Amino acid sequence: MVGLLMIGWQLGGPEDSATASAPESPTAAKLAERSDRPAGRYRTPDHALSRVAAIRALASPDEQMRATLALVDSLTPAELHDWLEGRWFENSGDYNLSLFNKAAKKRWRAIDPDGFAVWQVKNGDMGADGLLKEWAEKDRPRLVRFLDQHQDARLEFNLLRDSAGMDPDFVIARLEALLGGAFHGLGSEDYLVRQTLKNLAETHPGKAASLMTTLPAIWARQVELGLLSASLNQSFSEGLRSLWDRPDGLALFAETEVPDKSGKILAELGNLPAAWRSGLAADAWRYVNGPAAAEWLTVDYEAYGFSPEEKKKMLTAAIQRASYDEPRQALETLLAQDFSEKERKRAITSIFSNQQGGSREDLLALLDGDEREMAASVLEQVAQPQDVGVQKIETPDAWFSAVMDADSNRSWALIDELSRWDEKNSTGLSKAFLDLPAETKDKVVKMLSNNRGDLPMDFRAEVVRYQIESGATRGDQGVRGDEASQLAVGWMKNDPAAASQWVNSLPEGDDRLWAQKNLARNWALYDPEASQQWVNSLPAADRDAVKTYLKARK
């Protein structure tokens, strides 16, 4: 009995060298072509039921374990596939089920590693990574053949991402093969590509630098960002100074990954070029955050050369960010500065919205009159139960009707409901929006401006078009000229044809022109030829303006 328990224990461990030397599988291709869900997944065949029943009928656990192992040893690779894929042994709820699964996987991996890997990949089994990494170390030709035969970019990038520090030459060769052609990434999961390039740049910067000249611009930039991040993390001051004289230096710095970037750039504030200080203020929310947020409240911005307007932008971000951990300091800073009445109210609302600790009389005591009443009202709303969901809504008309009836506390729930619609329910949403009266459209625009969700792209496109055509406002900030650009660039990554057609259909004016410029610039990073063809098809005035913009950004 002890010996059998040891067998069960050993089955969970790593495979020995027999796996690496196993012959190529003659059944891998056939297994790859099998349906994802064989009939057995829904009905266990009689012969399998009989064999499981016979095992469970044995008198002792020792006999049952021996019979389970004997069953595994009797199965061919194709039969192992059917038993595991169909979960035929799952009629048993005892230890034998775990023993069967471990033994079956161990045997299949030993006698048919290619077929076993195909099954693991198709079923999302994390164990596939371990097998492929083992091949990367012990049997590279087998790994290459497998990857080439079963092309799966997501699987391969998962492998390369974790192997970047072990074998850079192999990683670089595979990256060049994958990214050197028409590959545009993995949509919302192209972070795998970026992480792979970042890891390679950090662990083997010299070798990673060679990819700067062999990969398309969009991926070469990720290599550069990885190299810059590594340089900044090694010596922030030296890495920062290497970027000062570059026209795109601040833009690159903004995308680097540096722990406590906010605190480190604050320490260098007196050394920054004037253009960088202006750039920080223009995008203050990106740089004023984290543990250093409160420190930005005490900066003497005039002494560092910030203009009054730039100072206000930096303080606005600092007050918002610091209001979570240092609300009193944030509020005192706000009251001591020359903000307009509208700016003060907006900031006070933000500060008190972040308070979850009761009445906060200490903060209210700093305010008077209308501002105190407003802050108290905000605290009261914060203290209310957060169960403000909505009943299930399944049609566009019902959703828009709910929008008109909803208060600001329920808007997020409406958007969350919409994000869960399937394609059938989403159909007609855009058309229904077009048929709405202006009052309802304006409320939809305002709600979506304050709460971003995973909305159908064509619906978002119609909302943005309405904003442009009507001059609909976004909160207190007025018309947002970058809405069309953001949508176009995001859409382009999945459907460049639809994105370009939509941009061309917008009303003539600055919004359309900026969308054309940003679309052309970002599209060129993925597919320069297609981007250029589209630019050449634009009306003469737009075409000249876009080309001038692109030339200036090179």
N, C-alpha and C positions, 0 to 999 in steps of 0.2 A: 504493500500500500504506500509506504514511504517513497519507494522508487517511482511509482506512478505520479505521486504528487510532485516530485522533483521534475518529472517530464513536463507536467503542466506548467510549472514555474519557468522552466527553460524556454518554453515555446514563446514567451513574451519578450525574449531577449533578441539581440542583433543576430543576423545570419552569419554563418562562418564562410570560409573561403570557397566552399563548394558553390555558392551562388555565383561568384564572379566567373568561375570556370565552366559554368553550365553551358551547353550548346545552344545555338540560336533556336528559337521556338518555331516549329512548323505550324502552330495553331494560332499564333498571335494575330495574323491578318484576319483569320476567320472569326476570332473572338471580337475583334474590333468592329466587324460588320454585323454582329448580333444586335438585335433590338435592345434598346435601353431597358425595357421592362418586359422580360419574357412572361409567358403565360403563368409560369410557376409562381410569380410574385403574387398573383391573386388566388391561385389554387395550387396547393401542394399535390403533386401526382401520387397516385395510390402506392406505387412502389417505394417512394420516399417515406410516405406515412407508415408503411409496413416495417421498414428498416428502423425507423425511430421508435415505433411501438415495441419492436423486439428488444431494443436496447433498454428501454425503460422497464420492460417486464423482467429483466434479470434481477436476481435476488439481492445482490450486494453492490455497493458503490464501486468496489474494486472491479467487479465484472463489467459494470456499465462503462467504466472508464476504458478498460481494455477493448471493449466492443466499439466504443466511439473512435478510438485510435485505429482500430482495424478497418472501420468503415472509411476513414480518411485515406488510409494507405491503399485501399482498393479502387479509389476514384482516379480517372484520367483527368488531364487538364480541362478538357471540355466539360466533364462532369463536375469538377470542382467549381467551375464557373457557374453552372446551373444551380448547384446547391447553395453557393454563397449569394449569387445574384437573386435567386428566388426565395432565399431565406427559408429553405425547406426544413431546417433543423429547429426552427423557432417554435415549433409546437411543444418543445421541451422547455420548461422554465427553470431547470435546475443547473447545477454546475456543469453538466455535460454540454450545455449550449456554449458556454464560454470556452470550454476545452475544444469543442469541435471547431469553432471559428478560428481559434489560435492555431490549431494543428493544420486545418485546411489551408490557411493563408501561408503558413510556414512551408508546407509541402509544395503548394502551387508555385511559390516564389522560388523554391529550390529546383524544381524540375522544368519550369516554364516561366522564367523571369520576364520575358517580353510580354507574354499573354497576361501575366499577373499585373504588370505595370499598366497595360492598357485598361484593365478592369479597374484598377485603383484610380487612374486618371478620370475615367468616365464617371466614377461614383464620388469624385471629390474626396477620396480617402487621403488624409494627410500623410499616410505612410508612403505614398508615391514619391514624395520629396526625398525621403530617406533612401529609397532604392536608387533613385536617379543620382543622388549625391555620391552614393557608394560607387556607381558606375563611373562618375566623373573622376573619382580617385583611382579606381582599380582597372577600369575597362573603358577607356575613352572612346575607342571605335564603336563599341556597342551603344554607348550613349548617343553618339552622333547619328548613328543609323536610326535609332529609335526616334530622336527628335525630328529627323528629316522625314521619316515615314509617317509619323503621327503629329503633323504640324499643329501646334497649340501654343500661340504666342504667350498667353497668360501663364501656362505651365512653365514654359521656358524662362520667362522673366522671373518667376518665383524662384527657380533654380539659380539663375545667374545673380539675382539680388543677394542671395545668401552665400554665394561662392566667390564673390568679387575679391575677397581678401586671400583666397587660397591659390587660385590659378589665373592670373591676369591675362596671360596670352590666350588661353582658351576662351575666357570671357570676352576679350576684345574681338577675337575672330567671330564668335557668334553674334556679338552686337553689330559688327559691320555687316554681316550677312542679313540680319533681321532689319536693321534700321537704315541700311544703305539704299533700299528700294523705295517702294510706294507705301510702306507701312506708316500709318498715321497715328499709331497709339492704340490704346484700349478704351477710348472714350473716357468715362468717369474714373476708370481704373488705370490711367496711364501713369499714375504715381509709381507703379511697379517699375516702369522704364526709368523714371526720374530717380527713384531710390537706388536702382542698380548702378546708374551712372554716378550718383553721389558717392556710393560706397566704394566704387572703383577709384574715384578721384581722391578719396580720403586715404585709402590703403596703398595705392600705387600711383601717385600723382604723375610721375614721369611717363609711365606707360599710358595713363589716361589722356595725357595731353596730346598723344598722337591721334586720338579720335577727333580732335578739333578740326583736322583737315580732311577727314574721311567721311564724317557723318553730315547729313543735312543740317541746315542752320538751326532748326528748332531743337535738335538733340545736341548739337555742338554747344549750344548755349547752356544746356543743362550740365554738360561736362565742365564748362567754364565756371558755372555757379558752384559746382562741387569743389573745384580747385580753389576758388575764392573763399568759400566757407572754411575749407581746411586751413588756408593761410590766415584768415581772421581768427580762427580758434587757436592757432599756434601763437600768434602775436597780433592782437587786435590793432594796436597803433601802427605797426608796420604794414599790415594788410590794408588798413584804411587809407594810409598815405599813398599806397600803390594805385588807388582808384581816383584820387583827387583830380588828376590832370586828364582823365578820360571823359569825353562828352557824355558817355552813358554810365559813368561811374556810380552816381547815386541810384540810378535805376537798377544796376546790377547789385549794389549793396542792399537795396530794399528786398531783393529776392533771396539773399543768402540766409543760411540757417546758423544763427549764432546765439548761444544761451545768454540771456539777460542783455540782449542787444540794446534795449532802451537805456539801461544803466551805463553801458559802455560808451554809447554815443554821447550821453550826457557828460561823461568825464572828458570827452574830447571837444566839447562845445566851443571852447575858446580857440581851438586850433583850426576849426573848419573854414573852408573858403566861403565867401559870401553867398555864392550860388548854392552851396549845400545848405546853408541856413535857410534860405528861401525855400528850397526844396523840402526841408523838414517841416516847415510851417504849412506848405501846401498840402502835405499828406501827414498831418500831425498824428492822426489816429493810428497810423502804422508804427510810429516810433515811441509814442508816449503810452506805456502800458506796463503791466507786470509789477514786480516789487518796487521798481523805481518811480512809479507813477506819482507818488506824493512828493518826491524830490523835485519833480518838474514844477510844482507849485511855488517853490521858493527861489527859482532862477531869476537873476537880474537880466531880463531879456534885453533891455536897452543897452546895458554895458556890453553885451555880446553882439550888438549891431542889428538886432531884430527891429523891424518897423513896428509902429503901433498896431497895425492890422495883423502882422505876423505874430506879434506877442499875444494878441487876443485869440488867434487860432490855436496856439500852443497851450494857453491856459484853459481854453474850452475843453480840449482833449484831456488835460491833466485833471481838471475838476471832475469830469465824468468818470475817468478811470480811478481816481483816488476816492471817489464817493463810496466805494464798497468797504474799504478798510479804514479810511481816514475821513469819514463824512464831515466831522466838525471842521477840520482843516480845509477841506474842499469848500464848504459853505463860507467860512470866514474869508477865504481867498476871493471867492466870488463877490462878496459884499464889499471888499476893499478895492475892487477894480471898477473901471469905468465901462461897464456893460450897459447896453440899452435895456429898456424895460422888457421888451420882448425876449432878449437874450437871457436876462435874469430869470424870467419866468420859466423859460425852457430849461435852464440849468437847475433851478430849484426843483422842478418837477422830476428831473432825472435823478437828483441826489436823493430825494425822499422816496422815489420809486424803488430804490435799491435798499431801503431799510426794512428789515424783517424783525426787528427787536422790540416791538411794542410802541408806546406813544411817542418816544423820543422828545420829551419835553425840553431836554437840554438843547436840541437843535431848534425846536420851535421858538425858544426864548430869544434866539438871535434875530428873529423876524418880527415885523410889525404889520398891522393892517391887512390889506388884501393878500399880500404875499404869505402871511402867516395862515390865513384862512385857506388859501390854496394848498399850502403844504399839509395842513391838517386833513384836508379832503383827500389828498394823495395817500397819506398814511392810512386813512380809513379804508380806501379801496384796496391797498396792499394787504390789510388785515382780513379782508373778506375771503371766504372759502374759494379755492381756485377751480372748483368743479363747474366750469362754464362751457361744457361741451355742447354739441348740438345733436339732435336726432338725425338718424341716417337720412341723407338726401341723395336722390338718384337721378334727377333730371335737371337740365340747365335752368328751366323756368323756376323750379322750386329753389334752386341755389340762389339765383338772383333775388328772389323774393325774400329769402332769409337774410341776404346782405342788407336789404333796405330796413329790415326789422332789428338788425343786430347792433349792439353797442360796441364800443371799442374793446371791451374785455372778451367779447366772443369772436372777434374777427379771426384770431389765430385758429380757433376751432373750425371755422368755416373753411379756411384754406387747407387745414389738415384733412378735412373731409374730402375736399376736392382732389387733393393729391393722391387719394386712395382709389379714385375712380378707375375703372378699367376703360379700354378703348371704346367699348360700346356706349358707356355712359358719357364719355368725353365728347363723342360725336355730336355736333350741333352746338357746342358751347360757344364757339366763335360767332356762328351765325346768330345765335340768340343774343349775344352781346351787341351785335350791330343793330338789332331791332329794338334795343332798349331806349327809353327816353334819356335825354342828356343828364337829368338829375341822378338817375340810377347809375349811368356810366361814370359820372364824377365820383360817386361814392365807391364804386368798384375800384377805380383808379387810386383813390386815396387809401383804401384798405390794402391793396396789393403793394403800394409804395412803402407802407410801414411794416408789412409782413411778407417776407419772400418764402415761397414754397415750391415744391416740385410740380409746376403747372404745365399743362399741355403747351407745346411750343407755339402752335398756331394761335391759341388763345392769348398768350403773352404778346404775340406779334400784333394782334388786333388792338390790344390795350395800349401798347406803345404807339401804334399808328394814331389812335384817337388822341393821345396826349399831344402828339405833334400837330395834328390837324386842328385841335380845339384850344391848344394852349392850356390844357388842364394842369393844375398845380400839383406839386408833390410836397405836402406839409407846408412849412413856412419857407421852403427854399425855392419856390417857383418852378418853372419848367426845367426838368433835368435834361440838358443837352446830350448827356452820355448814355441815356437809356437805349437809344437805337443802336449805338455802337456796342454796348455790352451784350445786347441780345444777338446782334449779327455775328459777333466774334464767337460767342458761345454756341450758336446754331451751326456755324461753319465747321466746327470740329466733328460734327456728326453728319451734316448734310449741307455741304458748301453750295450745291446748286440751289437748294431752297433758300438758303441765307442770302445769296447774291440776288436772286429774283425778288425777294422781299425788299431788300435795300433799294433796288432800282424802282420799285413800285411806290416808294414813299414820296410825299409831296416835295417839290423842289425847295431847297433852302439849306440852312446850316446843318440841321439835324441829319439830312440825307447825305450831305457832303462829308461830314465827319464820320458817319457810318461807313461810307465808301472808302475813306482813307484808312480807317482802322481795320476794316475787313480786308482790304488789299494787303496791308502790312502784315497782318497775322496769317492770312492765307498763304502768303509767300514763304513763310517759315515752314509750312507743311508741303506745299506744292507750288513752287515758283512759276512753273510753266502755265498751270491753270489760272493762277492769279493774274499773270501778265495778259493772258488771253482775255480775261474778263475786263481788266482795266482798258485794254484796247477797244473793247466793244462799247464803252461808255460814251455818252454825248461829248462833243468836243470840249466844252467848257469844264465839265466834270473830269474828263480824262486828263486834261492839262493840269488841273488843280491837284488831282491825286498823284500824278507823276512827279510834280514839284515837291509834294509832301514826302513821297517815298525817297526821292533823291536827297532831300535834306536830312533824312533819318538814317542814311547809310553810314 
